[in-house]
Amino acid sequence: MGHGCKRSRIRRSDMGAAKGMDSCVYYTIRTGIGVGVYTEGKLVHGLVHPEGGHILTRRHPEDGFEGLCPYHGDCLEGMASGPAIEKRCNMKGSEIPADHPAWAVQAFYIGQAVTTAILMLSPKKVILGGGVMQQKQLLPMIRTEVQRNLNGYVSAEDILTNIDGIRG
């Protein structure tokens, strides 16, 4: 996710889904996966902009898809981006029925990313946006995966209720 795009999305911290928060993590999940990190009122940018879409993930036990990232194969972007869903299911995400098992697989991968963000950055809010997140059934499934992953380790209830989606 390019710096300009992150800046515009993270601006939601002063006018949208993260209003009043001094820290949040924003994922945009579409043709790729981008991550913006906002903490202590500033956008995080180190040596290069964060490449959180390329974090490594555990494989879903029922997912035989090899991934499509040209660099890592089965990183988060290779397994959970819009093109990955399309290739895995041989149809566009918008055509996949809400009760299709592919959405549980999707939630599994995105849930890992959100869990990693919570454990590493302790944000006050995690925001999930982009075309893939337009699936209404996905956000509750991701919350369930995050709770399962955290397994009671993080006891701050706020973070579990502050995993939100953005439409549009």
VMD Tcl script that builds the backbone (N, CA, C; Angstrom):
set m [mol new atoms 504]
animate dup $m
set s [atomselect $m all]
$s set {name element resname resid chain x y z} {
  {N N MET 1 A 0.856 -1.169 0.000}
  {CA C MET 1 A 0.000 0.000 0.000}
  {C C MET 1 A 0.895 1.222 0.000}
  {N N GLY 2 A 0.828 2.014 -1.027}
  {CA C GLY 2 A 1.676 3.185 -1.157}
  {C C GLY 2 A 1.434 4.200 -0.059}
  {N N HIS 3 A 2.438 4.993 0.195}
  {CA C HIS 3 A 2.377 5.960 1.289}
  {C C HIS 3 A 1.200 6.922 1.158}
  {N N GLY 4 A 0.947 7.428 -0.042}
  {CA C GLY 4 A -0.169 8.360 -0.233}
  {C C GLY 4 A -1.506 7.715 0.052}
  {N N CYS 5 A -1.673 6.489 -0.400}
  {CA C CYS 5 A -2.913 5.755 -0.157}
  {C C CYS 5 A -3.089 5.513 1.338}
  {N N LYS 6 A -2.012 5.103 2.011}
  {CA C LYS 6 A -2.084 4.875 3.448}
  {C C LYS 6 A -2.481 6.146 4.171}
  {N N ARG 7 A -1.860 7.242 3.771}
  {CA C ARG 7 A -2.140 8.504 4.440}
  {C C ARG 7 A -3.622 8.846 4.338}
  {N N SER 8 A -4.183 8.673 3.136}
  {CA C SER 8 A -5.591 9.016 2.964}
  {C C SER 8 A -6.479 8.082 3.764}
  {N N ARG 9 A -6.131 6.810 3.827}
  {CA C ARG 9 A -6.941 5.857 4.583}
  {C C ARG 9 A -6.797 6.083 6.086}
  {N N ILE 10 A -5.587 6.299 6.523}
  {CA C ILE 10 A -5.357 6.491 7.944}
  {C C ILE 10 A -5.978 7.800 8.427}
  {N N ARG 11 A -6.167 8.758 7.536}
  {CA C ARG 11 A -6.841 9.989 7.936}
  {C C ARG 11 A -8.191 9.695 8.565}
  {N N ARG 12 A -8.691 8.519 8.318}
  {CA C ARG 12 A -9.941 8.133 8.959}
  {C C ARG 12 A -9.796 8.176 10.474}
  {N N SER 13 A -8.563 8.198 10.970}
  {CA C SER 13 A -8.351 8.277 12.405}
  {C C SER 13 A -8.800 9.612 12.965}
  {N N ASP 14 A -8.887 10.657 12.114}
  {CA C ASP 14 A -9.407 11.907 12.645}
  {C C ASP 14 A -10.778 12.251 12.103}
  {N N MET 15 A -11.359 11.364 11.306}
  {CA C MET 15 A -12.697 11.702 10.828}
  {C C MET 15 A -13.596 10.504 10.568}
  {N N GLY 16 A -13.151 9.309 10.820}
  {CA C GLY 16 A -13.984 8.173 10.459}
  {C C GLY 16 A -13.970 7.068 11.483}
  {N N ALA 17 A -13.707 5.863 10.999}
  {CA C ALA 17 A -13.814 4.665 11.825}
  {C C ALA 17 A -12.885 4.670 13.043}
  {N N ALA 18 A -11.810 5.436 12.999}
  {CA C ALA 18 A -10.890 5.490 14.140}
  {C C ALA 18 A -10.865 6.879 14.787}
  {N N LYS 19 A -11.929 7.621 14.611}
  {CA C LYS 19 A -11.989 8.972 15.171}
  {C C LYS 19 A -11.702 8.946 16.673}
  {N N GLY 20 A -10.805 9.818 17.093}
  {CA C GLY 20 A -10.456 9.933 18.500}
  {C C GLY 20 A -9.411 8.931 18.977}
  {N N MET 21 A -8.987 8.036 18.117}
  {CA C MET 21 A -7.979 7.041 18.488}
  {C C MET 21 A -6.586 7.587 18.167}
  {N N ASP 22 A -5.614 7.278 19.019}
  {CA C ASP 22 A -4.245 7.692 18.697}
  {C C ASP 22 A -3.442 6.545 18.100}
  {N N SER 23 A -4.103 5.387 17.933}
  {CA C SER 23 A -3.440 4.277 17.258}
  {C C SER 23 A -4.475 3.412 16.552}
  {N N CYS 24 A -4.114 2.980 15.368}
  {CA C CYS 24 A -4.959 2.039 14.637}
  {C C CYS 24 A -4.115 1.384 13.541}
  {N N VAL 25 A -4.606 0.253 13.085}
  {CA C VAL 25 A -4.000 -0.443 11.951}
  {C C VAL 25 A -5.100 -0.566 10.918}
  {N N TYR 26 A -4.773 -0.201 9.677}
  {CA C TYR 26 A -5.735 -0.281 8.587}
  {C C TYR 26 A -5.236 -1.261 7.539}
  {N N TYR 27 A -6.061 -2.233 7.209}
  {CA C TYR 27 A -5.771 -3.168 6.118}
  {C C TYR 27 A -6.702 -2.853 4.965}
  {N N THR 28 A -6.165 -2.795 3.780}
  {CA C THR 28 A -6.995 -2.741 2.588}
  {C C THR 28 A -6.768 -4.064 1.861}
  {N N ILE 29 A -7.868 -4.781 1.659}
  {CA C ILE 29 A -7.787 -6.116 1.085}
  {C C ILE 29 A -8.542 -6.086 -0.227}
  {N N ARG 30 A -7.784 -6.060 -1.309}
  {CA C ARG 30 A -8.363 -5.983 -2.658}
  {C C ARG 30 A -7.437 -6.718 -3.606}
  {N N THR 31 A -6.977 -6.110 -4.689}
  {CA C THR 31 A -6.093 -6.818 -5.623}
  {C C THR 31 A -4.767 -7.177 -4.967}
  {N N GLY 32 A -4.390 -6.461 -3.970}
  {CA C GLY 32 A -3.244 -6.752 -3.117}
  {C C GLY 32 A -3.705 -6.519 -1.692}
  {N N ILE 33 A -2.799 -6.609 -0.755}
  {CA C ILE 33 A -3.143 -6.307 0.638}
  {C C ILE 33 A -2.140 -5.285 1.139}
  {N N GLY 34 A -2.666 -4.143 1.549}
  {CA C GLY 34 A -1.834 -3.078 2.087}
  {C C GLY 34 A -2.157 -2.847 3.546}
  {N N VAL 35 A -1.180 -2.349 4.265}
  {CA C VAL 35 A -1.340 -2.113 5.695}
  {C C VAL 35 A -0.802 -0.732 6.030}
  {N N GLY 36 A -1.584 0.021 6.760}
  {CA C GLY 36 A -1.133 1.296 7.288}
  {C C GLY 36 A -1.161 1.226 8.803}
  {N N VAL 37 A -0.143 1.754 9.437}
  {CA C VAL 37 A -0.052 1.745 10.896}
  {C C VAL 37 A 0.042 3.186 11.367}
  {N N TYR 38 A -0.852 3.548 12.247}
  {CA C TYR 38 A -0.926 4.887 12.812}
  {C C TYR 38 A -0.769 4.736 14.314}
  {N N THR 39 A 0.264 5.363 14.878}
  {CA C THR 39 A 0.464 5.259 16.314}
  {C C THR 39 A 1.002 6.575 16.868}
  {N N GLU 40 A 0.563 6.902 18.050}
  {CA C GLU 40 A 0.936 8.148 18.709}
  {C C GLU 40 A 0.742 9.348 17.787}
  {N N GLY 41 A -0.329 9.276 16.981}
  {CA C GLY 41 A -0.676 10.381 16.105}
  {C C GLY 41 A 0.147 10.477 14.834}
  {N N LYS 42 A 0.955 9.453 14.530}
  {CA C LYS 42 A 1.808 9.506 13.346}
  {C C LYS 42 A 1.690 8.222 12.540}
  {N N LEU 43 A 1.836 8.375 11.236}
  {CA C LEU 43 A 1.885 7.243 10.336}
  {C C LEU 43 A 3.269 6.608 10.424}
  {N N VAL 44 A 3.321 5.300 10.620}
  {CA C VAL 44 A 4.596 4.596 10.725}
  {C C VAL 44 A 5.200 4.414 9.345}
  {N N HIS 45 A 6.453 4.810 9.222}
  {CA C HIS 45 A 7.200 4.621 7.980}
  {C C HIS 45 A 8.659 4.477 8.369}
  {N N GLY 46 A 9.195 3.299 8.165}
  {CA C GLY 46 A 10.595 3.056 8.504}
  {C C GLY 46 A 11.470 3.142 7.281}
  {N N LEU 47 A 12.356 2.180 7.122}
  {CA C LEU 47 A 13.247 2.116 5.972}
  {C C LEU 47 A 12.440 2.154 4.671}
  {N N VAL 48 A 11.373 1.373 4.608}
  {CA C VAL 48 A 10.395 1.400 3.517}
  {C C VAL 48 A 9.017 1.401 4.171}
  {N N HIS 49 A 7.981 1.638 3.387}
  {CA C HIS 49 A 6.655 1.588 3.996}
  {C C HIS 49 A 6.345 0.149 4.406}
  {N N PRO 50 A 5.532 -0.039 5.446}
  {CA C PRO 50 A 5.238 -1.393 5.915}
  {C C PRO 50 A 4.647 -2.266 4.797}
  {N N GLU 51 A 5.126 -3.468 4.696}
  {CA C GLU 51 A 4.652 -4.433 3.700}
  {C C GLU 51 A 3.927 -5.574 4.406}
  {N N GLY 52 A 2.952 -5.224 5.203}
  {CA C GLY 52 A 2.207 -6.199 5.994}
  {C C GLY 52 A 1.423 -7.197 5.180}
  {N N GLY 53 A 1.186 -6.912 3.904}
  {CA C GLY 53 A 0.504 -7.882 3.058}
  {C C GLY 53 A 1.357 -9.093 2.749}
  {N N HIS 54 A 2.647 -8.995 3.037}
  {CA C HIS 54 A 3.554 -10.092 2.715}
  {C C HIS 54 A 4.011 -10.866 3.949}
  {N N ILE 55 A 3.287 -10.698 5.061}
  {CA C ILE 55 A 3.630 -11.510 6.234}
  {C C ILE 55 A 3.324 -12.974 5.925}
  {N N LEU 56 A 4.073 -13.845 6.551}
  {CA C LEU 56 A 3.856 -15.269 6.356}
  {C C LEU 56 A 2.666 -15.716 7.199}
  {N N THR 57 A 1.928 -16.686 6.688}
  {CA C THR 57 A 0.743 -17.172 7.388}
  {C C THR 57 A 0.811 -18.685 7.521}
  {N N ARG 58 A 0.124 -19.186 8.514}
  {CA C ARG 58 A -0.074 -20.632 8.614}
  {C C ARG 58 A -1.078 -21.038 7.546}
  {N N ARG 59 A -0.926 -22.210 7.031}
  {CA C ARG 59 A -1.856 -22.727 6.028}
  {C C ARG 59 A -3.132 -23.229 6.689}
  {N N HIS 60 A -4.268 -22.909 6.079}
  {CA C HIS 60 A -5.530 -23.493 6.514}
  {C C HIS 60 A -5.434 -24.988 6.218}
  {N N PRO 61 A -5.842 -25.840 7.165}
  {CA C PRO 61 A -5.664 -27.284 6.970}
  {C C PRO 61 A -6.408 -27.859 5.757}
  {N N GLU 62 A -7.416 -27.175 5.283}
  {CA C GLU 62 A -8.184 -27.681 4.138}
  {C C GLU 62 A -7.910 -26.908 2.848}
  {N N ASP 63 A -6.886 -26.071 2.859}
  {CA C ASP 63 A -6.598 -25.240 1.696}
  {C C ASP 63 A -5.398 -25.791 0.931}
  {N N GLY 64 A -5.652 -26.324 -0.248}
  {CA C GLY 64 A -4.584 -26.841 -1.085}
  {C C GLY 64 A -4.023 -25.820 -2.064}
  {N N PHE 65 A -4.569 -24.610 -2.041}
  {CA C PHE 65 A -4.126 -23.545 -2.933}
  {C C PHE 65 A -2.693 -23.163 -2.592}
  {N N GLU 66 A -1.840 -23.035 -3.610}
  {CA C GLU 66 A -0.421 -22.746 -3.379}
  {C C GLU 66 A -0.115 -21.270 -3.166}
  {N N GLY 67 A -1.070 -20.400 -3.458}
  {CA C GLY 67 A -0.833 -18.975 -3.335}
  {C C GLY 67 A -0.345 -18.397 -4.642}
  {N N LEU 68 A -0.447 -17.077 -4.772}
  {CA C LEU 68 A -0.050 -16.480 -6.050}
  {C C LEU 68 A 0.896 -15.301 -5.941}
  {N N CYS 69 A 1.441 -15.052 -4.789}
  {CA C CYS 69 A 2.431 -13.984 -4.682}
  {C C CYS 69 A 3.685 -14.392 -5.456}
  {N N PRO 70 A 4.167 -13.544 -6.371}
  {CA C PRO 70 A 5.355 -13.913 -7.149}
  {C C PRO 70 A 6.635 -13.965 -6.306}
  {N N TYR 71 A 6.606 -13.413 -5.097}
  {CA C TYR 71 A 7.785 -13.410 -4.238}
  {C C TYR 71 A 7.748 -14.499 -3.176}
  {N N HIS 72 A 6.564 -14.714 -2.567}
  {CA C HIS 72 A 6.462 -15.614 -1.421}
  {C C HIS 72 A 5.470 -16.753 -1.617}
  {N N GLY 73 A 4.700 -16.717 -2.664}
  {CA C GLY 73 A 3.694 -17.759 -2.885}
  {C C GLY 73 A 2.548 -17.646 -1.904}
  {N N ASP 74 A 2.737 -18.171 -0.704}
  {CA C ASP 74 A 1.640 -18.281 0.245}
  {C C ASP 74 A 1.687 -17.275 1.399}
  {N N CYS 75 A 2.183 -16.082 1.141}
  {CA C CYS 75 A 2.090 -15.020 2.154}
  {C C CYS 75 A 0.625 -14.572 2.237}
  {N N LEU 76 A 0.326 -13.643 3.107}
  {CA C LEU 76 A -1.043 -13.163 3.280}
  {C C LEU 76 A -1.645 -12.717 1.951}
  {N N GLU 77 A -0.938 -11.889 1.211}
  {CA C GLU 77 A -1.448 -11.398 -0.068}
  {C C GLU 77 A -1.638 -12.531 -1.071}
  {N N GLY 78 A -0.715 -13.476 -1.060}
  {CA C GLY 78 A -0.803 -14.607 -1.971}
  {C C GLY 78 A -1.967 -15.530 -1.671}
  {N N MET 79 A -2.460 -15.486 -0.433}
  {CA C MET 79 A -3.540 -16.382 -0.029}
  {C C MET 79 A -4.890 -15.688 0.145}
  {N N ALA 80 A -4.899 -14.376 0.434}
  {CA C ALA 80 A -6.160 -13.738 0.829}
  {C C ALA 80 A -6.549 -12.518 0.001}
  {N N SER 81 A -5.765 -12.139 -0.999}
  {CA C SER 81 A -6.147 -11.000 -1.842}
  {C C SER 81 A -7.312 -11.398 -2.747}
  {N N GLY 82 A -7.922 -10.415 -3.366}
  {CA C GLY 82 A -9.014 -10.684 -4.300}
  {C C GLY 82 A -8.625 -11.666 -5.397}
  {N N PRO 83 A -7.484 -11.459 -6.067}
  {CA C PRO 83 A -7.082 -12.419 -7.098}
  {C C PRO 83 A -6.846 -13.835 -6.550}
  {N N ALA 84 A -6.388 -13.949 -5.311}
  {CA C ALA 84 A -6.189 -15.277 -4.716}
  {C C ALA 84 A -7.533 -15.984 -4.535}
  {N N ILE 85 A -8.533 -15.243 -4.058}
  {CA C ILE 85 A -9.872 -15.833 -3.899}
  {C C ILE 85 A -10.390 -16.292 -5.257}
  {N N GLU 86 A -10.248 -15.428 -6.235}
  {CA C GLU 86 A -10.734 -15.734 -7.584}
  {C C GLU 86 A -10.052 -16.984 -8.151}
  {N N LYS 87 A -8.746 -17.079 -7.983}
  {CA C LYS 87 A -8.019 -18.231 -8.532}
  {C C LYS 87 A -8.364 -19.511 -7.764}
  {N N ARG 88 A -8.476 -19.411 -6.433}
  {CA C ARG 88 A -8.800 -20.574 -5.615}
  {C C ARG 88 A -10.185 -21.127 -5.967}
  {N N CYS 89 A -11.137 -20.239 -6.199}
  {CA C CYS 89 A -12.530 -20.654 -6.401}
  {C C CYS 89 A -12.978 -20.655 -7.859}
  {N N ASN 90 A -12.120 -20.176 -8.747}
  {CA C ASN 90 A -12.473 -20.072 -10.171}
  {C C ASN 90 A -13.700 -19.204 -10.417}
  {N N MET 91 A -13.863 -18.189 -9.587}
  {CA C MET 91 A -14.914 -17.195 -9.790}
  {C C MET 91 A -14.581 -15.952 -8.973}
  {N N LYS 92 A -15.146 -14.828 -9.377}
  {CA C LYS 92 A -14.923 -13.572 -8.650}
  {C C LYS 92 A -15.540 -13.662 -7.253}
  {N N GLY 93 A -14.913 -12.977 -6.306}
  {CA C GLY 93 A -15.417 -12.985 -4.937}
  {C C GLY 93 A -16.865 -12.547 -4.839}
  {N N SER 94 A -17.248 -11.586 -5.664}
  {CA C SER 94 A -18.629 -11.077 -5.623}
  {C C SER 94 A -19.639 -12.131 -6.081}
  {N N GLU 95 A -19.163 -13.185 -6.746}
  {CA C GLU 95 A -20.050 -14.254 -7.227}
  {C C GLU 95 A -20.091 -15.454 -6.285}
  {N N ILE 96 A -19.218 -15.471 -5.299}
  {CA C ILE 96 A -19.151 -16.607 -4.373}
  {C C ILE 96 A -20.261 -16.451 -3.333}
  {N N PRO 97 A -21.091 -17.470 -3.156}
  {CA C PRO 97 A -22.180 -17.376 -2.174}
  {C C PRO 97 A -21.659 -17.120 -0.757}
  {N N ALA 98 A -22.432 -16.415 0.037}
  {CA C ALA 98 A -22.032 -16.046 1.398}
  {C C ALA 98 A -21.738 -17.260 2.270}
  {N N ASP 99 A -22.382 -18.382 1.998}
  {CA C ASP 99 A -22.172 -19.568 2.826}
  {C C ASP 99 A -21.114 -20.520 2.263}
  {N N HIS 100 A -20.378 -20.082 1.256}
  {CA C HIS 100 A -19.337 -20.914 0.647}
  {C C HIS 100 A -18.168 -21.081 1.625}
  {N N PRO 101 A -17.584 -22.277 1.708}
  {CA C PRO 101 A -16.454 -22.513 2.624}
  {C C PRO 101 A -15.235 -21.618 2.361}
  {N N ALA 102 A -15.137 -21.042 1.174}
  {CA C ALA 102 A -14.001 -20.162 0.870}
  {C C ALA 102 A -13.935 -18.985 1.834}
  {N N TRP 103 A -15.067 -18.529 2.336}
  {CA C TRP 103 A -15.060 -17.379 3.243}
  {C C TRP 103 A -14.462 -17.745 4.600}
  {N N ALA 104 A -14.648 -18.978 5.036}
  {CA C ALA 104 A -14.008 -19.419 6.287}
  {C C ALA 104 A -12.492 -19.454 6.115}
  {N N VAL 105 A -12.039 -19.886 4.944}
  {CA C VAL 105 A -10.607 -19.901 4.651}
  {C C VAL 105 A -10.071 -18.464 4.633}
  {N N GLN 106 A -10.824 -17.585 4.007}
  {CA C GLN 106 A -10.438 -16.176 3.940}
  {C C GLN 106 A -10.325 -15.581 5.341}
  {N N ALA 107 A -11.323 -15.836 6.171}
  {CA C ALA 107 A -11.312 -15.329 7.546}
  {C C ALA 107 A -10.130 -15.886 8.325}
  {N N PHE 108 A -9.772 -17.128 8.060}
  {CA C PHE 108 A -8.639 -17.770 8.714}
  {C C PHE 108 A -7.351 -16.971 8.459}
  {N N TYR 109 A -7.118 -16.615 7.193}
  {CA C TYR 109 A -5.896 -15.881 6.848}
  {C C TYR 109 A -5.924 -14.436 7.350}
  {N N ILE 110 A -7.021 -13.750 7.140}
  {CA C ILE 110 A -7.107 -12.353 7.606}
  {C C ILE 110 A -7.059 -12.307 9.127}
  {N N GLY 111 A -7.677 -13.277 9.780}
  {CA C GLY 111 A -7.639 -13.347 11.244}
  {C C GLY 111 A -6.217 -13.460 11.774}
  {N N GLN 112 A -5.373 -14.186 11.058}
  {CA C GLN 112 A -3.967 -14.284 11.474}
  {C C GLN 112 A -3.276 -12.924 11.392}
  {N N ALA 113 A -3.550 -12.202 10.315}
  {CA C ALA 113 A -2.931 -10.885 10.155}
  {C C ALA 113 A -3.375 -9.937 11.258}
  {N N VAL 114 A -4.660 -9.931 11.542}
  {CA C VAL 114 A -5.179 -9.052 12.598}
  {C C VAL 114 A -4.590 -9.454 13.948}
  {N N THR 115 A -4.505 -10.747 14.204}
  {CA C THR 115 A -3.911 -11.226 15.455}
  {C C THR 115 A -2.462 -10.750 15.575}
  {N N THR 116 A -1.711 -10.859 14.504}
  {CA C THR 116 A -0.317 -10.413 14.503}
  {C C THR 116 A -0.228 -8.923 14.800}
  {N N ALA 117 A -1.100 -8.136 14.178}
  {CA C ALA 117 A -1.103 -6.689 14.431}
  {C C ALA 117 A -1.404 -6.395 15.895}
  {N N ILE 118 A -2.362 -7.095 16.457}
  {CA C ILE 118 A -2.716 -6.882 17.863}
  {C C ILE 118 A -1.546 -7.227 18.773}
  {N N LEU 119 A -0.921 -8.356 18.525}
  {CA C LEU 119 A 0.183 -8.786 19.384}
  {C C LEU 119 A 1.429 -7.918 19.231}
  {N N MET 120 A 1.701 -7.449 18.020}
  {CA C MET 120 A 2.913 -6.652 17.792}
  {C C MET 120 A 2.746 -5.177 18.116}
  {N N LEU 121 A 1.569 -4.622 17.814}
  {CA C LEU 121 A 1.407 -3.172 17.870}
  {C C LEU 121 A 0.436 -2.689 18.933}
  {N N SER 122 A -0.390 -3.571 19.452}
  {CA C SER 122 A -1.389 -3.232 20.460}
  {C C SER 122 A -2.214 -1.996 20.065}
  {N N PRO 123 A -2.785 -2.018 18.855}
  {CA C PRO 123 A -3.559 -0.849 18.420}
  {C C PRO 123 A -4.886 -0.760 19.165}
  {N N LYS 124 A -5.414 0.431 19.238}
  {CA C LYS 124 A -6.730 0.610 19.855}
  {C C LYS 124 A -7.846 0.208 18.909}
  {N N LYS 125 A -7.530 0.143 17.598}
  {CA C LYS 125 A -8.531 -0.259 16.624}
  {C C LYS 125 A -7.835 -0.874 15.423}
  {N N VAL 126 A -8.488 -1.865 14.829}
  {CA C VAL 126 A -8.069 -2.444 13.563}
  {C C VAL 126 A -9.207 -2.219 12.587}
  {N N ILE 127 A -8.889 -1.661 11.436}
  {CA C ILE 127 A -9.894 -1.341 10.418}
  {C C ILE 127 A -9.596 -2.181 9.181}
  {N N LEU 128 A -10.616 -2.838 8.677}
  {CA C LEU 128 A -10.480 -3.674 7.490}
  {C C LEU 128 A -11.304 -3.084 6.364}
  {N N GLY 129 A -10.672 -2.761 5.262}
  {CA C GLY 129 A -11.373 -2.171 4.131}
  {C C GLY 129 A -10.937 -2.824 2.834}
  {N N GLY 130 A -11.441 -2.306 1.741}
  {CA C GLY 130 A -11.132 -2.837 0.417}
  {C C GLY 130 A -12.259 -3.711 -0.094}
  {N N GLY 131 A -12.184 -4.034 -1.367}
  {CA C GLY 131 A -13.254 -4.768 -2.030}
  {C C GLY 131 A -13.602 -6.095 -1.402}
  {N N VAL 132 A -12.602 -6.855 -0.949}
  {CA C VAL 132 A -12.871 -8.162 -0.341}
  {C C VAL 132 A -13.733 -8.004 0.904}
  {N N MET 133 A -13.527 -6.928 1.645}
  {CA C MET 133 A -14.266 -6.731 2.893}
  {C C MET 133 A -15.711 -6.266 2.669}
  {N N GLN 134 A -16.139 -6.180 1.435}
  {CA C GLN 134 A -17.534 -5.840 1.157}
  {C C GLN 134 A -18.461 -7.026 1.448}
  {N N GLN 135 A -17.900 -8.186 1.689}
  {CA C GLN 135 A -18.679 -9.370 2.042}
  {C C GLN 135 A -19.127 -9.255 3.495}
  {N N LYS 136 A -20.405 -9.038 3.717}
  {CA C LYS 136 A -20.934 -8.775 5.069}
  {C C LYS 136 A -20.651 -9.904 6.056}
  {N N GLN 137 A -20.614 -11.143 5.577}
  {CA C GLN 137 A -20.417 -12.282 6.468}
  {C C GLN 137 A -18.971 -12.408 6.939}
  {N N LEU 138 A -18.049 -11.724 6.299}
  {CA C LEU 138 A -16.628 -11.920 6.564}
  {C C LEU 138 A -16.152 -11.315 7.887}
  {N N LEU 139 A -16.579 -10.125 8.218}
  {CA C LEU 139 A -16.091 -9.455 9.430}
  {C C LEU 139 A -16.380 -10.260 10.707}
  {N N PRO 140 A -17.597 -10.757 10.914}
  {CA C PRO 140 A -17.820 -11.576 12.121}
  {C C PRO 140 A -16.965 -12.845 12.139}
  {N N MET 141 A -16.737 -13.413 10.983}
  {CA C MET 141 A -15.896 -14.612 10.909}
  {C C MET 141 A -14.453 -14.280 11.283}
  {N N ILE 142 A -13.978 -13.122 10.855}
  {CA C ILE 142 A -12.618 -12.690 11.193}
  {C C ILE 142 A -12.505 -12.451 12.694}
  {N N ARG 143 A -13.493 -11.798 13.275}
  {CA C ARG 143 A -13.469 -11.574 14.734}
  {C C ARG 143 A -13.373 -12.898 15.484}
  {N N THR 144 A -14.123 -13.891 15.034}
  {CA C THR 144 A -14.086 -15.212 15.665}
  {C C THR 144 A -12.695 -15.827 15.547}
  {N N GLU 145 A -12.086 -15.706 14.380}
  {CA C GLU 145 A -10.724 -16.237 14.187}
  {C C GLU 145 A -9.730 -15.528 15.108}
  {N N VAL 146 A -9.851 -14.219 15.237}
  {CA C VAL 146 A -8.937 -13.466 16.105}
  {C C VAL 146 A -9.089 -13.931 17.551}
  {N N GLN 147 A -10.318 -14.082 17.999}
  {CA C GLN 147 A -10.532 -14.562 19.371}
  {C C GLN 147 A -9.933 -15.949 19.562}
  {N N ARG 148 A -10.108 -16.810 18.576}
  {CA C ARG 148 A -9.544 -18.160 18.642}
  {C C ARG 148 A -8.014 -18.083 18.688}
  {N N ASN 149 A -7.432 -17.237 17.857}
  {CA C ASN 149 A -5.974 -17.111 17.816}
  {C C ASN 149 A -5.405 -16.550 19.113}
  {N N LEU 150 A -6.061 -15.553 19.648}
  {CA C LEU 150 A -5.571 -14.934 20.883}
  {C C LEU 150 A -5.741 -15.878 22.072}
  {N N ASN 151 A -6.768 -16.706 22.036}
  {CA C ASN 151 A -6.970 -17.753 23.040}
  {C C ASN 151 A -6.924 -17.226 24.477}
  {N N GLY 152 A -7.463 -16.028 24.678}
  {CA C GLY 152 A -7.505 -15.449 26.017}
  {C C GLY 152 A -6.233 -14.745 26.433}
  {N N TYR 153 A -5.208 -14.765 25.603}
  {CA C TYR 153 A -3.920 -14.159 25.964}
  {C C TYR 153 A -4.021 -12.644 26.122}
  {N N VAL 154 A -4.671 -11.985 25.190}
  {CA C VAL 154 A -4.904 -10.545 25.306}
  {C C VAL 154 A -6.277 -10.378 25.949}
  {N N SER 155 A -6.278 -9.771 27.115}
  {CA C SER 155 A -7.529 -9.686 27.862}
  {C C SER 155 A -8.247 -8.353 27.680}
  {N N ALA 156 A -7.736 -7.494 26.816}
  {CA C ALA 156 A -8.374 -6.194 26.580}
  {C C ALA 156 A -9.571 -6.392 25.650}
  {N N GLU 157 A -10.753 -6.403 26.198}
  {CA C GLU 157 A -11.969 -6.624 25.416}
  {C C GLU 157 A -12.146 -5.569 24.332}
  {N N ASP 158 A -11.631 -4.360 24.577}
  {CA C ASP 158 A -11.777 -3.276 23.602}
  {C C ASP 158 A -11.263 -3.655 22.224}
  {N N ILE 159 A -10.127 -4.330 22.162}
  {CA C ILE 159 A -9.579 -4.624 20.841}
  {C C ILE 159 A -10.462 -5.605 20.082}
  {N N LEU 160 A -11.107 -6.501 20.782}
  {CA C LEU 160 A -11.980 -7.455 20.101}
  {C C LEU 160 A -13.238 -6.785 19.581}
  {N N THR 161 A -13.688 -5.744 20.247}
  {CA C THR 161 A -14.866 -5.020 19.762}
  {C C THR 161 A -14.478 -3.915 18.793}
  {N N ASN 162 A -13.189 -3.616 18.699}
  {CA C ASN 162 A -12.711 -2.553 17.807}
  {C C ASN 162 A -12.028 -3.106 16.556}
  {N N ILE 163 A -12.532 -4.208 16.059}
  {CA C ILE 163 A -12.139 -4.704 14.732}
  {C C ILE 163 A -13.313 -4.368 13.841}
  {N N ASP 164 A -13.132 -3.372 12.991}
  {CA C ASP 164 A -14.231 -2.846 12.197}
  {C C ASP 164 A -13.942 -2.898 10.716}
  {N N GLY 165 A -15.006 -2.920 9.945}
  {CA C GLY 165 A -14.897 -2.856 8.508}
  {C C GLY 165 A -15.342 -1.500 7.994}
  {N N ILE 166 A -14.895 -1.172 6.814}
  {CA C ILE 166 A -15.293 0.075 6.147}
  {C C ILE 166 A -15.894 -0.313 4.809}
  {N N ARG 167 A -17.005 0.274 4.500}
  {CA C ARG 167 A -17.629 0.034 3.199}
  {C C ARG 167 A -17.253 1.169 2.267}
  {N N GLY 168 A -16.946 0.798 1.029}
  {CA C GLY 168 A -16.664 1.812 0.019}
  {C C GLY 168 A -15.243 2.208 -0.112}
}
mol reanalyze $m
mol bondsrecalc $m
mol representation Tube
mol addrep $m
